Amino acid sequence: MTEKRRIHVGSVANPEGITNPPIDELLEKTTSKYALVIFAAKRARQVNAYYSQLGEGLLEYVGPLVETTPQEKPLSIAMREINAGLLTAEPTDNP
């Protein structure tokens, strides 16, 4: 009998994102896990908008502050930026 092997096309050997950087390190950068979620989501939206505007020549947002790869997701980029200390969360006075 022949042995069948599965090949996962497009899979990454060392996944980035929620596993790297470690969540414990990210939580040290913010006041709570909820603040981390909001902080990372807002930055990911900015990175996504930056890439969308790149083709139009409108550079309203700041691009990634860390080295990226073409397949890397905006949320992974945002989390690596937070972990590297390149971004700081400022509390707002929203009721």
CYANA upper distance limits for C-alpha pairs under 8 A (distance plus 0.5 A):
 15 PRO  CA     19 THR  CA      7.58
 15 PRO  CA     20 ASN  CA      7.79
 16 GLU  CA     20 ASN  CA      5.54
 16 GLU  CA     21 PRO  CA      7.89
 16 GLU  CA     72 GLU  CA      8.41
 16 GLU  CA     76 SER  CA      7.03
 17 GLY  CA     21 PRO  CA      7.17
 17 GLY  CA     75 LEU  CA      7.64
 17 GLY  CA     76 SER  CA      4.74
 17 GLY  CA     77 ILE  CA      8.13
 17 GLY  CA     79 MET  CA      7.44
 17 GLY  CA     80 ARG  CA      8.24
 18 ILE  CA     22 PRO  CA      7.37
 18 ILE  CA     23 ILE  CA      7.25
 18 ILE  CA     76 SER  CA      7.64
 18 ILE  CA     79 MET  CA      8.41
 19 THR  CA     23 ILE  CA      7.56
 20 ASN  CA     80 ARG  CA      8.39
 21 PRO  CA     25 GLU  CA      7.51
 21 PRO  CA     26 LEU  CA      7.65
 21 PRO  CA     79 MET  CA      7.63
 21 PRO  CA     80 ARG  CA      6.83
 21 PRO  CA     83 ASN  CA      7.25
 22 PRO  CA     26 LEU  CA      7.14
 23 ILE  CA     27 LEU  CA      6.66
 24 ASP  CA     28 GLU  CA      7.06
 25 GLU  CA     29 LYS  CA      7.55
 25 GLU  CA     83 ASN  CA      7.27
 26 LEU  CA     30 THR  CA      7.68
 26 LEU  CA     36 LEU  CA      7.95
 26 LEU  CA     79 MET  CA      7.93
 26 LEU  CA     82 ILE  CA      7.47
 26 LEU  CA     83 ASN  CA      6.09
 27 LEU  CA     31 THR  CA      7.81
 27 LEU  CA     32 SER  CA      7.06
 27 LEU  CA     33 LYS  CA      6.71
 27 LEU  CA     36 LEU  CA      7.30
 29 LYS  CA     82 ILE  CA      7.68
 29 LYS  CA     83 ASN  CA      7.59
 29 LYS  CA     85 GLY  CA      8.27
 30 THR  CA     35 ALA  CA      6.82
 30 THR  CA     36 LEU  CA      6.38
 30 THR  CA     89 ALA  CA      7.73
 31 THR  CA     35 ALA  CA      6.83
 31 THR  CA     36 LEU  CA      8.18
 32 SER  CA     36 LEU  CA      6.85
 33 LYS  CA     37 VAL  CA      6.80
 34 TYR  CA     38 ILE  CA      6.89
 35 ALA  CA     39 PHE  CA      6.42
 36 LEU  CA     40 ALA  CA      6.42
 37 VAL  CA     41 ALA  CA      6.46
 38 ILE  CA     42 LYS  CA      6.59
 39 PHE  CA     43 ARG  CA      6.85
 39 PHE  CA     89 ALA  CA      7.27
 40 ALA  CA     44 ALA  CA      6.48
 40 ALA  CA     75 LEU  CA      7.02
 40 ALA  CA     78 ALA  CA      6.06
 40 ALA  CA     79 MET  CA      6.57
 40 ALA  CA     82 ILE  CA      8.14
 41 ALA  CA     45 ARG  CA      6.72
 41 ALA  CA     75 LEU  CA      7.18
 41 ALA  CA     78 ALA  CA      8.30
 42 LYS  CA     46 GLN  CA      6.93
 43 ARG  CA     47 VAL  CA      6.75
 43 ARG  CA     75 LEU  CA      8.18
 43 ARG  CA     78 ALA  CA      6.19
 44 ALA  CA     48 ASN  CA      6.59
 44 ALA  CA     74 PRO  CA      5.25
 44 ALA  CA     75 LEU  CA      5.30
 44 ALA  CA     76 SER  CA      8.49
 44 ALA  CA     77 ILE  CA      7.75
 44 ALA  CA     78 ALA  CA      5.94
 45 ARG  CA     49 ALA  CA      6.55
 45 ARG  CA     74 PRO  CA      7.82
 46 GLN  CA     50 TYR  CA      6.59
 46 GLN  CA     61 TYR  CA      6.68
 46 GLN  CA     62 VAL  CA      7.87
 46 GLN  CA     63 GLY  CA      8.40
 47 VAL  CA     51 TYR  CA      6.90
 47 VAL  CA     61 TYR  CA      7.86
 47 VAL  CA     62 VAL  CA      7.71
 47 VAL  CA     63 GLY  CA      6.30
 47 VAL  CA     64 PRO  CA      6.81
 47 VAL  CA     74 PRO  CA      6.35
 47 VAL  CA     78 ALA  CA      8.24
 48 ASN  CA     52 SER  CA      6.76
 48 ASN  CA     74 PRO  CA      6.49
 49 ALA  CA     53 GLN  CA      6.57
 49 ALA  CA     61 TYR  CA      7.49
 50 TYR  CA     54 LEU  CA      6.54
 50 TYR  CA     59 LEU  CA      7.13
 50 TYR  CA     60 GLU  CA      7.64
 50 TYR  CA     61 TYR  CA      5.79
 50 TYR  CA     62 VAL  CA      7.09
 50 TYR  CA     63 GLY  CA      6.27
 51 TYR  CA     55 GLY  CA      8.05
 51 TYR  CA     63 GLY  CA      8.06
 52 SER  CA     56 GLU  CA      8.18
 53 GLN  CA     57 GLY  CA      6.77
 53 GLN  CA     58 LEU  CA      5.75
 53 GLN  CA     59 LEU  CA      6.70
 53 GLN  CA     60 GLU  CA      8.21
 54 LEU  CA     58 LEU  CA      6.81
 54 LEU  CA     59 LEU  CA      7.00
 64 PRO  CA     68 THR  CA      7.95
 64 PRO  CA     77 ILE  CA      7.39
 64 PRO  CA     78 ALA  CA      8.36
 64 PRO  CA     81 GLU  CA      8.43
 65 LEU  CA     81 GLU  CA      6.97
 65 LEU  CA     86 LEU  CA      7.72
 66 VAL  CA     77 ILE  CA      7.75
 66 VAL  CA     80 ARG  CA      7.86
 66 VAL  CA     81 GLU  CA      6.82
 68 THR  CA     72 GLU  CA      7.02
 68 THR  CA     77 ILE  CA      7.61
 72 GLU  CA     76 SER  CA      7.14
 72 GLU  CA     77 ILE  CA      7.50
 73 LYS  CA     77 ILE  CA      6.94
 74 PRO  CA     78 ALA  CA      6.65
 75 LEU  CA     79 MET  CA      6.70
 76 SER  CA     80 ARG  CA      6.75
 77 ILE  CA     81 GLU  CA      6.72
 78 ALA  CA     82 ILE  CA      6.72
 79 MET  CA     83 ASN  CA      6.61
 80 ARG  CA     84 ALA  CA      6.58
 81 GLU  CA     85 GLY  CA      6.93
 81 GLU  CA     86 LEU  CA      5.93
 81 GLU  CA     87 LEU  CA      6.88
 82 ILE  CA     86 LEU  CA      6.51
 82 ILE  CA     87 LEU  CA      5.93
 82 ILE  CA     88 THR  CA      7.86
